């Protein structure tokens, strides 16, 4: 599949799911973003964060993306998990 078509399709899917009140696709995207970062040793926060130069910040960012991604997925499919009421 052409990457441009994939990017546009993903953007439309994210916007439609958000408009319908579903956040799980954002969670999937956050988790997807972490995978290449583990291999490359680079993450992006406001600027490039390199694992070899700042390991604490790199792993903190990776952990935050994973927790945020999993939270968005879990809270969409299990809205009463941990007493969440949204």
Secondary structure as UniProt FT lines:
FT   HELIX           3..19
FT   TURN            20..21
FT   HELIX           24..40
FT   STRAND          42..44
FT   STRAND          48..50
FT   TURN            51..53
FT   HELIX           55..77
FT   TURN            79..80
FT   HELIX           81..83
//
